[in-house]
Amino acid sequence: MDIATQLADGLGDGHRGRPRQTELRRAVSCAYYAMFHTLASCCADTTMGATASRRSNQAWRQVYRALEHGRTVQQCSNSRIMRLFPTPIQEFGEHFIEMQRLRHLADYDPLAEFRRSQVKQLVEETADRLRRFETVDTSDRLAFSAYVLFH
């Protein structure tokens, strides 16, 4: 089940009718965190190994937790470096920046309002960026992981 399907319940697609702002805000925040945790897993998997039986779980967890929100946005904002990565990684980075900005609005600005159609589109775009990111060659994802963690 992808993120778009998981978050659709909070967007009023079912029998519940129009979603409340809290539901829309939660969906925006969850979409951002889906991106963040996908990247954190990628960093840990590509550097420590994706198979639990063949890695140190303590080391994997340490790399997973090393990813920083603000630093990742800074790195993704560096177009000079980002253009060296494959298109799906570039698009992931651009969307990551936008989703963090929107997550801050959703979580910290009590006057910010979201529309169902806007959030639905954001969720669908996030799901698309995640799917495309996962198709990138492991060596490119490793290079991107090293870039956001250590550069």
N, C-alpha and C positions, 0 to 999 in steps of 0.2 A: 504494500500500500504506500503510495507516495504522499508527499506533504500536502498536495492539493486536495487529495481525497480526505486525508486526516483532518484538515482544517475546515473543510466545507460545512461540517455540522454547525460550526460557530458563525456561519455567514448567512444563515436564514434560508438555505437552499431546501431544507426539508419542511416539515409541517409547522415549525415554530413561528413562522412569519418573519417580520422585520427584526434584524439583529440589533441588540443594544450596542452603544459605543464601547462598553467594556468588552464585549465579545469581539468587536472589530479590532480593538486595541490589542487584545490577547492574540488574535490571529496574526497581526503585524509583528508582534514581538516573537511569536513562535516561528514565523517564517525566517526572521533574522537568525534566531538561535539554531534553526535547522542548518543554515549556511555555516554558522560559526562551528557547530559541532561536527559537521561534515568535514570542514577544513582541519579541525583539531584531530579528528580520526585519521585523515589523510596524512597529516604530519607524523603522527605516531606510527601508522602502518608502514609508511614508506621508509622511515628511518629505523624503526625497531622491529618491524615485521608484522604482517597481518595475521599470522597464525599463532594463536595463544600458546600452543605447545612448543613453539620454536622461538620464543622470545622471553625476555624478562618482563613480567607484567608490571613490576615496579618501575622499570625504565620506560616502558610504554606509557604508563600513567603520567610519569614525569614529563615526557615530551608532549603528551596530550594537553596537560595543564600549562605548558609553557607558552602556548599561543595567547597573545594579548590583543584585546579588542582594538584599542587605539593604535597600537603599532601596526596591526594588520591593515587598518585604513590608511595609515601613512604609506606603507609599502605599496598598497594597491593604487594609491594616488600618484605614484611615480611613473608617469607615462613613458619616460625614457627607458625604464627597465621593463615595465609591463608589456610593451609592444614586442619584446623579444620572446614572449611566451605564445603558445598556440592560442588561436581565437577563443576557444571555450574558456581558457583561463583568464584571458583579458576580460571577457564578458562577465565571468564570475566575479572578478575583482571590481568591476564597475558597479555591478548589482549589489555586491557586499557593501560598498560605500553608501549607496542610496538606502539600502535596507537598514544599515546602522543609524543613519540620520532619521529615518522614519520610526525606527524602534525607540530612539530617544524621545521623539515627539509623543509616541504612543504611551511610553512609560512615565514620562516626566512633565509633559505639558498638559495640565488639566483642561485647557481651553481648545486644544487641538481636536478636530473632528475628522472622522473618516467616513467615506461612503462605501456601502456594500460593494458596488461595482469596482471601485478603486482597489479595495482590499482583495477582492476576488482576482483581479488582474495581477496584483502584486504576488499573490500566492501562486498563481499559474506561472508567472515569470520566474519565480524562485524555483519552483519544481523543474522548469525547463533548464535553468542554469545548473541546477544540481545534477540532472541527468546528463547534460553535456559535459560537465566537469568530470564525471565518472568515466566518460569515454576516452579521456585524454590518456596518452601513453604514460605508463608508470614513471619512466625516467623524467618526463616533463613535470609530473606531479611532485616527484622528489625534488626537482630543482625549485619549483614554486614553494614547496614546504621549507626548504633551506632558506630561500629568500625571505619569507615572512617571519621565520623564526630567528635567523642569525644575521641577516644583512644589516 
